[in-house]
Amino acid sequence: MPMSAEEITKDTPELYREGYDYYCTPQGQHPNAESISPWPLLMIAGSEADARYFSEEAVAQANEPKEVFVVDGATHKALVRLA
């Protein structure tokens, strides 16, 4: 994944562009981002998101209550822009 905007080219896969756009910019930063358990977990993923499996794996490993809500036709980036 690119670590700076300058590393993104026309050949950079969409998954990596979206990853940088969210996780390497202020919108994806929160001091509690890695603290999930023992809290209820709701993951929202787009049906067209390349990284949807990350959400599914996280929910599979989490304690109840937990759920993956899939937004039909959405990519990861589309969901981030709605947040």
MOPAC internal coordinates of N, CA, C and O (Angstrom, degrees):
PM7 1SCF
backbone

  N    0.0000 0     0.00 0     0.00 0    0    0    0
  C    1.4445 1     0.00 0     0.00 0    1    0    0
  C    1.5220 1   108.85 1     0.00 0    2    1    0
  O    1.2310 1   119.78 1   -40.65 1    3    2    1
  N    1.3144 1   118.03 1   139.35 1    3    2    1
  C    1.4617 1   120.77 1   178.10 1    5    3    2
  C    1.5261 1   110.58 1   -62.86 1    6    5    3
  O    1.2310 1   120.57 1   -37.64 1    7    6    5
  N    1.2977 1   116.52 1   142.36 1    7    6    5
  C    1.4581 1   121.10 1   178.46 1    9    7    6
  C    1.5265 1   111.71 1  -103.38 1   10    9    7
  O    1.2310 1   120.01 1   178.78 1   11   10    9
  N    1.3137 1   117.58 1    -1.22 1   11   10    9
  C    1.4607 1   122.08 1   175.28 1   13   11   10
  C    1.5226 1   108.55 1  -150.32 1   14   13   11
  O    1.2310 1   121.09 1   -22.35 1   15   14   13
  N    1.3226 1   115.52 1   157.65 1   15   14   13
  C    1.4663 1   120.24 1   179.33 1   17   15   14
  C    1.5239 1   111.14 1   -62.13 1   18   17   15
  O    1.2310 1   120.29 1   150.01 1   19   18   17
  N    1.3217 1   117.04 1   -29.99 1   19   18   17
  C    1.4630 1   121.54 1  -179.36 1   21   19   18
  C    1.5298 1   112.69 1   -66.84 1   22   21   19
  O    1.2310 1   120.10 1   157.37 1   23   22   21
  N    1.3226 1   117.41 1   -22.63 1   23   22   21
  C    1.4636 1   121.48 1  -179.50 1   25   23   22
  C    1.5327 1   112.51 1   -81.08 1   26   25   23
  O    1.2310 1   119.87 1   168.61 1   27   26   25
  N    1.3107 1   117.86 1   -11.39 1   27   26   25
  C    1.4632 1   121.57 1  -178.29 1   29   27   26
  C    1.5270 1   109.54 1   -82.90 1   30   29   27
  O    1.2310 1   121.31 1   -54.10 1   31   30   29
  N    1.3336 1   115.11 1   125.90 1   31   30   29
  C    1.4593 1   121.31 1   178.61 1   33   31   30
  C    1.5269 1   109.09 1  -122.66 1   34   33   31
  O    1.2310 1   120.60 1    -2.72 1   35   34   33
  N    1.3147 1   116.45 1   177.28 1   35   34   33
  C    1.4665 1   119.67 1   177.52 1   37   35   34
  C    1.5257 1   111.49 1   -64.72 1   38   37   35
  O    1.2310 1   120.05 1   161.33 1   39   38   37
  N    1.3326 1   117.51 1   -18.67 1   39   38   37
  C    1.4632 1   121.73 1   179.97 1   41   39   38
  C    1.5277 1   113.42 1   -92.25 1   42   41   39
  O    1.2310 1   120.17 1   175.54 1   43   42   41
  N    1.3214 1   117.27 1    -4.46 1   43   42   41
  C    1.4632 1   120.32 1   179.34 1   45   43   42
  C    1.5285 1   108.75 1   -68.91 1   46   45   43
  O    1.2310 1   119.75 1   -53.77 1   47   46   45
  N    1.3378 1   118.08 1   126.23 1   47   46   45
  C    1.4685 1   120.22 1  -179.90 1   49   47   46
  C    1.5285 1   111.46 1   -59.11 1   50   49   47
  O    1.2310 1   120.84 1   -32.34 1   51   50   49
  N    1.3149 1   116.00 1   147.66 1   51   50   49
  C    1.4696 1   121.94 1  -179.55 1   53   51   50
  C    1.5295 1   111.50 1   -54.24 1   54   53   51
  O    1.2310 1   119.95 1   139.38 1   55   54   53
  N    1.3226 1   117.69 1   -40.62 1   55   54   53
  C    1.4646 1   121.08 1   179.04 1   57   55   54
  C    1.5258 1   110.74 1   -55.52 1   58   57   55
  O    1.2310 1   119.79 1   136.57 1   59   58   57
  N    1.3193 1   118.00 1   -43.43 1   59   58   57
  C    1.4592 1   121.98 1  -178.84 1   61   59   58
  C    1.5242 1   111.53 1   -73.69 1   62   61   59
  O    1.2310 1   120.06 1   142.07 1   63   62   61
  N    1.3325 1   117.50 1   -37.93 1   63   62   61
  C    1.4684 1   119.83 1   176.61 1   65   63   62
  C    1.5236 1   110.42 1   -62.53 1   66   65   63
  O    1.2310 1   120.62 1   134.22 1   67   66   65
  N    1.3346 1   116.43 1   -45.78 1   67   66   65
  C    1.4534 1   120.39 1   178.76 1   69   67   66
  C    1.5242 1   111.21 1   -65.58 1   70   69   67
  O    1.2310 1   120.61 1   140.75 1   71   70   69
  N    1.3239 1   116.44 1   -39.25 1   71   70   69
  C    1.4665 1   120.21 1   178.09 1   73   71   70
  C    1.5127 1   111.81 1   -60.30 1   74   73   71
  O    1.2310 1   120.64 1   133.58 1   75   74   73
  N    1.3232 1   116.38 1   -46.42 1   75   74   73
  C    1.4598 1   119.76 1   177.94 1   77   75   74
  C    1.5260 1   110.47 1   -63.01 1   78   77   75
  O    1.2310 1   120.76 1   133.32 1   79   78   77
  N    1.3300 1   116.15 1   -46.68 1   79   78   77
  C    1.4601 1   121.38 1  -176.43 1   81   79   78
  C    1.5260 1   111.81 1   -56.88 1   82   81   79
  O    1.2310 1   120.29 1   147.71 1   83   82   81
  N    1.3106 1   117.06 1   -32.29 1   83   82   81
  C    1.4642 1   119.41 1  -179.66 1   85   83   82
  C    1.5239 1   112.35 1   -96.51 1   86   85   83
  O    1.2310 1   120.06 1   121.77 1   87   86   85
  N    1.3262 1   117.48 1   -58.23 1   87   86   85
  C    1.4624 1   121.33 1  -169.43 1   89   87   86
  C    1.5215 1   114.62 1   -76.07 1   90   89   87
  O    1.2310 1   119.72 1   159.48 1   91   90   89
  N    1.3132 1   118.15 1   -20.52 1   91   90   89
  C    1.4670 1   120.58 1  -178.02 1   93   91   90
  C    1.5264 1   112.51 1  -108.55 1   94   93   91
  O    1.2310 1   120.42 1  -164.82 1   95   94   93
  N    1.3052 1   116.80 1    15.18 1   95   94   93
  C    1.4605 1   121.41 1   176.52 1   97   95   94
  C    1.5292 1   107.71 1  -126.04 1   98   97   95
  O    1.2310 1   119.31 1   -15.24 1   99   98   97
  N    1.3132 1   118.92 1   164.76 1   99   98   97
  C    1.4673 1   121.20 1  -175.73 1  101   99   98
  C    1.5308 1   115.07 1   -56.10 1  102  101   99
  O    1.2310 1   119.70 1   151.04 1  103  102  101
  N    1.3363 1   118.17 1   -28.96 1  103  102  101
  C    1.4642 1   118.75 1  -177.88 1  105  103  102
  C    1.5239 1   113.22 1   -63.24 1  106  105  103
  O    1.2310 1   119.67 1   155.83 1  107  106  105
  N    1.3225 1   118.23 1   -24.17 1  107  106  105
  C    1.4553 1   121.02 1  -179.02 1  109  107  106
  C    1.5082 1   114.06 1   -99.46 1  110  109  107
  O    1.2310 1   119.87 1  -169.28 1  111  110  109
  N    1.2998 1   117.85 1    10.72 1  111  110  109
  C    1.4648 1   121.15 1  -176.97 1  113  111  110
  C    1.5337 1   110.24 1  -105.34 1  114  113  111
  O    1.2310 1   120.95 1   -51.50 1  115  114  113
  N    1.3055 1   115.78 1   128.50 1  115  114  113
  C    1.4646 1   121.61 1   175.13 1  117  115  114
  C    1.5177 1   107.34 1  -151.86 1  118  117  115
  O    1.2310 1   119.45 1   -42.92 1  119  118  117
  N    1.3300 1   118.65 1   137.08 1  119  118  117
  C    1.4690 1   120.10 1  -175.66 1  121  119  118
  C    1.5238 1   114.29 1   -62.55 1  122  121  119
  O    1.2310 1   119.59 1   158.96 1  123  122  121
  N    1.3241 1   118.38 1   -21.04 1  123  122  121
  C    1.4610 1   121.15 1  -179.65 1  125  123  122
  C    1.5253 1   112.94 1  -105.58 1  126  125  123
  O    1.2310 1   120.19 1  -162.23 1  127  126  125
  N    1.3214 1   117.24 1    17.77 1  127  126  125
  C    1.4603 1   120.87 1  -173.32 1  129  127  126
  C    1.5229 1   113.60 1   -59.17 1  130  129  127
  O    1.2310 1   119.68 1   150.98 1  131  130  129
  N    1.3157 1   118.21 1   -29.02 1  131  130  129
  C    1.4641 1   120.76 1  -178.22 1  133  131  130
  C    1.5234 1   112.92 1   -96.59 1  134  133  131
  O    1.2310 1   119.61 1   177.23 1  135  134  133
  N    1.3110 1   118.35 1    -2.77 1  135  134  133
  C    1.4655 1   121.75 1  -176.96 1  137  135  134
  C    1.5178 1   109.92 1   -96.08 1  138  137  135
  O    1.2310 1   120.33 1   -76.39 1  139  138  137
  N    1.3139 1   116.98 1   103.61 1  139  138  137
  C    1.4576 1   120.30 1  -179.97 1  141  139  138
  C    1.5266 1   110.36 1  -111.59 1  142  141  139
  O    1.2310 1   120.15 1   115.02 1  143  142  141
  N    1.2989 1   117.33 1   -64.98 1  143  142  141
  C    1.4548 1   121.37 1  -175.57 1  145  143  142
  C    1.5201 1   109.23 1   -70.17 1  146  145  143
  O    1.2310 1   118.63 1   -40.64 1  147  146  145
  N    1.2929 1   120.21 1   139.36 1  147  146  145
  C    1.4721 1   131.07 1    11.17 1  149  147  146
  C    1.5159 1   114.24 1   -98.85 1  150  149  147
  O    1.2310 1   119.02 1  -151.18 1  151  150  149
  N    1.2999 1   119.48 1    28.82 1  151  150  149
  C    1.4576 1   122.61 1  -175.30 1  153  151  150
  C    1.5300 1   111.68 1   -86.32 1  154  153  151
  O    1.2310 1   120.34 1   -27.09 1  155  154  153
  N    1.3431 1   116.95 1   152.91 1  155  154  153
  C    1.4688 1   119.37 1   173.04 1  157  155  154
  C    1.5280 1   109.73 1   -57.17 1  158  157  155
  O    1.2310 1   120.63 1   -34.00 1  159  158  157
  N    1.3108 1   116.41 1   146.00 1  159  158  157
  C    1.4591 1   120.92 1  -175.32 1  161  159  158
  C    1.5186 1   110.57 1  -125.45 1  162  161  159
  O    1.2310 1   120.84 1   -54.68 1  163  162  161
  N    1.3260 1   116.00 1   125.32 1  163  162  161
  C    1.4620 1   122.66 1   171.41 1  165  163  162
  C    1.5114 1   106.71 1  -124.76 1  166  165  163
  O    1.2310 1   120.23 1   -63.94 1  167  166  165
  N    1.3181 1   117.16 1   116.06 1  167  166  165
  C    1.4571 1   122.53 1   176.13 1  169  167  166
  C    1.5234 1   106.93 1  -104.45 1  170  169  167
  O    1.2310 1   120.79 1   -46.54 1  171  170  169
  N    1.3249 1   116.10 1   133.46 1  171  170  169
  C    1.4583 1   121.70 1   178.02 1  173  171  170
  C    1.5231 1   107.24 1  -113.38 1  174  173  171
  O    1.2310 1   120.69 1   -57.52 1  175  174  173
  N    1.3118 1   116.29 1   122.48 1  175  174  173
  C    1.4665 1   121.14 1  -175.99 1  177  175  174
  C    1.5236 1   109.89 1  -132.83 1  178  177  175
  O    1.2310 1   121.14 1   -33.89 1  179  178  177
  N    1.3148 1   115.42 1   146.11 1  179  178  177
  C    1.4522 1   120.22 1   174.77 1  181  179  178
  C    1.5177 1   110.51 1   -81.42 1  182  181  179
  O    1.2310 1   120.56 1   -36.66 1  183  182  181
  N    1.3167 1   116.54 1   143.34 1  183  182  181
  C    1.4631 1   119.67 1   179.26 1  185  183  182
  C    1.5237 1   111.60 1   -64.31 1  186  185  183
  O    1.2310 1   120.08 1   156.61 1  187  186  185
  N    1.3419 1   117.45 1   -23.39 1  187  186  185
  C    1.4670 1   122.02 1   179.84 1  189  187  186
  C    1.5253 1   112.81 1  -101.74 1  190  189  187
  O    1.2310 1   119.66 1  -170.53 1  191  190  189
  N    1.3167 1   118.26 1     9.47 1  191  190  189
  C    1.4632 1   121.94 1  -178.46 1  193  191  190
  C    1.5323 1   110.13 1   -76.62 1  194  193  191
  O    1.2310 1   120.46 1   -52.92 1  195  194  193
  N    1.3300 1   116.72 1   127.08 1  195  194  193
  C    1.4648 1   120.37 1   177.30 1  197  195  194
  C    1.5270 1   111.50 1   -61.14 1  198  197  195
  O    1.2310 1   120.48 1   150.28 1  199  198  197
  N    1.3215 1   116.69 1   -29.72 1  199  198  197
  C    1.4610 1   121.08 1  -175.48 1  201  199  198
  C    1.5334 1   112.65 1   -97.50 1  202  201  199
  O    1.2310 1   119.94 1  -165.58 1  203  202  201
  N    1.3122 1   117.72 1    14.42 1  203  202  201
  C    1.4687 1   120.87 1  -179.18 1  205  203  202
  C    1.5269 1   111.79 1   -55.10 1  206  205  203
  O    1.2310 1   120.36 1   144.94 1  207  206  205
  N    1.3002 1   116.92 1   -35.06 1  207  206  205
  C    1.4629 1   119.97 1  -178.31 1  209  207  206
  C    1.5264 1   111.86 1   -62.22 1  210  209  207
  O    1.2310 1   119.28 1   154.32 1  211  210  209
  N    1.3386 1   118.99 1   -25.68 1  211  210  209
  C    1.4722 1   120.35 1   176.32 1  213  211  210
  C    1.5293 1   109.86 1   -62.27 1  214  213  211
  O    1.2310 1   120.61 1   136.14 1  215  214  213
  N    1.3170 1   116.43 1   -43.86 1  215  214  213
  C    1.4671 1   120.99 1   178.97 1  217  215  214
  C    1.5218 1   110.35 1   -64.39 1  218  217  215
  O    1.2310 1   120.62 1   136.66 1  219  218  217
  N    1.3204 1   116.42 1   -43.34 1  219  218  217
  C    1.4628 1   120.27 1  -179.32 1  221  219  218
  C    1.5224 1   111.66 1   -64.49 1  222  221  219
  O    1.2310 1   120.22 1   141.08 1  223  222  221
  N    1.3477 1   117.18 1   -38.92 1  223  222  221
  C    1.4644 1   120.76 1   178.23 1  225  223  222
  C    1.5249 1   111.40 1   -68.23 1  226  225  223
  O    1.2310 1   120.19 1   139.89 1  227  226  225
  N    1.3391 1   117.24 1   -40.11 1  227  226  225
  C    1.4649 1   120.62 1   179.22 1  229  227  226
  C    1.5223 1   110.61 1   -62.42 1  230  229  227
  O    1.2310 1   120.35 1   135.92 1  231  230  229
  N    1.3223 1   116.94 1   -44.08 1  231  230  229
  C    1.4590 1   120.89 1   179.65 1  233  231  230
  C    1.5288 1   110.54 1   -66.07 1  234  233  231
  O    1.2310 1   120.27 1   141.25 1  235  234  233
  N    1.3092 1   117.09 1   -38.75 1  235  234  233
  C    1.4680 1   120.36 1   178.91 1  237  235  234
  C    1.5288 1   111.28 1   -60.19 1  238  237  235
  O    1.2310 1   119.99 1   147.79 1  239  238  237
  N    1.3242 1   117.62 1   -32.21 1  239  238  237
  C    1.4652 1   121.93 1  -177.18 1  241  239  238
  C    1.5294 1   113.25 1   -91.94 1  242  241  239
  O    1.2310 1   119.88 1   167.86 1  243  242  241
  N    1.3204 1   117.83 1   -12.14 1  243  242  241
  C    1.4639 1   121.67 1  -175.25 1  245  243  242
  C    1.5260 1   111.32 1   -82.76 1  246  245  243
  O    1.2310 1   121.66 1   -19.57 1  247  246  245
  N    1.3322 1   114.43 1   160.43 1  247  246  245
  C    1.4641 1   121.12 1   173.11 1  249  247  246
  C    1.5195 1   109.42 1   -81.68 1  250  249  247
  O    1.2310 1   120.94 1   -21.27 1  251  250  249
  N    1.3271 1   115.81 1   158.73 1  251  250  249
  C    1.4687 1   121.18 1   175.35 1  253  251  250
  C    1.5204 1   109.41 1   -68.83 1  254  253  251
  O    1.2310 1   119.32 1   -26.61 1  255  254  253
  N    1.3080 1   118.91 1   153.39 1  255  254  253
  C    1.4601 1   128.08 1    -4.83 1  257  255  254
  C    1.5178 1   111.07 1   -78.47 1  258  257  255
  O    1.2310 1   120.77 1   -34.80 1  259  258  257
  N    1.3237 1   116.14 1   145.20 1  259  258  257
  C    1.4650 1   121.96 1  -177.60 1  261  259  258
  C    1.5161 1   109.78 1  -154.15 1  262  261  259
  O    1.2310 1   121.04 1   -27.42 1  263  262  261
  N    1.3396 1   115.62 1   152.58 1  263  262  261
  C    1.4612 1   120.54 1  -179.41 1  265  263  262
  C    1.5248 1   109.53 1  -162.68 1  266  265  263
  O    1.2310 1   120.83 1   -33.96 1  267  266  265
  N    1.3388 1   116.01 1   146.04 1  267  266  265
  C    1.4589 1   122.31 1   168.34 1  269  267  266
  C    1.5198 1   106.06 1  -109.90 1  270  269  267
  O    1.2310 1   120.73 1   -57.48 1  271  270  269
  N    1.3292 1   116.22 1   122.52 1  271  270  269
  C    1.4645 1   121.55 1   175.57 1  273  271  270
  C    1.5146 1   106.69 1  -105.25 1  274  273  271
  O    1.2310 1   120.14 1   -59.41 1  275  274  273
  N    1.3273 1   117.35 1   120.59 1  275  274  273
  C    1.4659 1   122.16 1  -176.86 1  277  275  274
  C    1.5273 1   109.45 1  -102.89 1  278  277  275
  O    1.2310 1   121.17 1   -55.06 1  279  278  277
  N    1.3432 1   115.36 1   124.94 1  279  278  277
  C    1.4640 1   121.71 1   177.50 1  281  279  278
  C    1.5242 1   107.43 1   -92.32 1  282  281  279
  O    1.2310 1   120.92 1   -67.03 1  283  282  281
  N    1.3075 1   115.84 1   112.97 1  283  282  281
  C    1.4618 1   121.90 1  -176.36 1  285  283  282
  C    1.5315 1   111.19 1   -60.49 1  286  285  283
  O    1.2310 1   121.02 1   -51.70 1  287  286  285
  N    1.3326 1   115.65 1   128.30 1  287  286  285
  C    1.4553 1   122.47 1   175.40 1  289  287  286
  C    1.5168 1   115.91 1    83.46 1  290  289  287
  O    1.2310 1   119.36 1   175.50 1  291  290  289
  N    1.3272 1   118.83 1    -4.50 1  291  290  289
  C    1.4678 1   121.36 1  -176.58 1  293  291  290
  C    1.5230 1   111.95 1   -91.02 1  294  293  291
  O    1.2310 1   121.21 1   -33.82 1  295  294  293
  N    1.3344 1   115.29 1   146.18 1  295  294  293
  C    1.4670 1   121.31 1   170.45 1  297  295  294
  C    1.5209 1   107.81 1   -94.55 1  298  297  295
  O    1.2310 1   120.77 1    -5.96 1  299  298  297
  N    1.3133 1   116.13 1   174.04 1  299  298  297
  C    1.4705 1   121.18 1   177.86 1  301  299  298
  C    1.5316 1   109.99 1   -60.90 1  302  301  299
  O    1.2310 1   120.73 1   134.25 1  303  302  301
  N    1.2964 1   116.21 1   -45.75 1  303  302  301
  C    1.4656 1   120.78 1  -176.83 1  305  303  302
  C    1.5254 1   111.06 1   -64.46 1  306  305  303
  O    1.2310 1   119.89 1   141.40 1  307  306  305
  N    1.3139 1   117.82 1   -38.60 1  307  306  305
  C    1.4601 1   120.67 1   178.94 1  309  307  306
  C    1.5184 1   110.75 1   -60.65 1  310  309  307
  O    1.2310 1   120.17 1   141.32 1  311  310  309
  N    1.3203 1   117.29 1   -38.68 1  311  310  309
  C    1.4619 1   120.38 1   179.66 1  313  311  310
  C    1.5173 1   111.57 1   -71.17 1  314  313  311
  O    1.2310 1   120.06 1   141.68 1  315  314  313
  N    1.3246 1   117.50 1   -38.32 1  315  314  313
  C    1.4641 1   121.24 1   179.20 1  317  315  314
  C    1.5165 1   110.06 1   -61.20 1  318  317  315
  O    1.2310 1   120.18 1   139.93 1  319  318  317
  N    1.2946 1   117.25 1   -40.07 1  319  318  317
  C    1.4672 1   120.34 1  -178.84 1  321  319  318
  C    1.5137 1   112.12 1   -69.34 1  322  321  319
  O    1.2310 1   119.74 1   158.28 1  323  322  321
  N    1.3223 1   118.10 1   -21.72 1  323  322  321
  C    1.4621 1   121.24 1   176.83 1  325  323  322
  C    1.5204 1   111.46 1   -79.07 1  326  325  323
  O    1.2310 1   120.32 1   156.61 1  327  326  325
  N    1.3293 1   117.00 1   -23.39 1  327  326  325
  C    1.4785 1   120.97 1  -174.09 1  329  327  326
  C    1.5127 1   112.26 1   -70.16 1  330  329  327
  O    1.2310 1   120.10 1   180.00 1  331  330  329

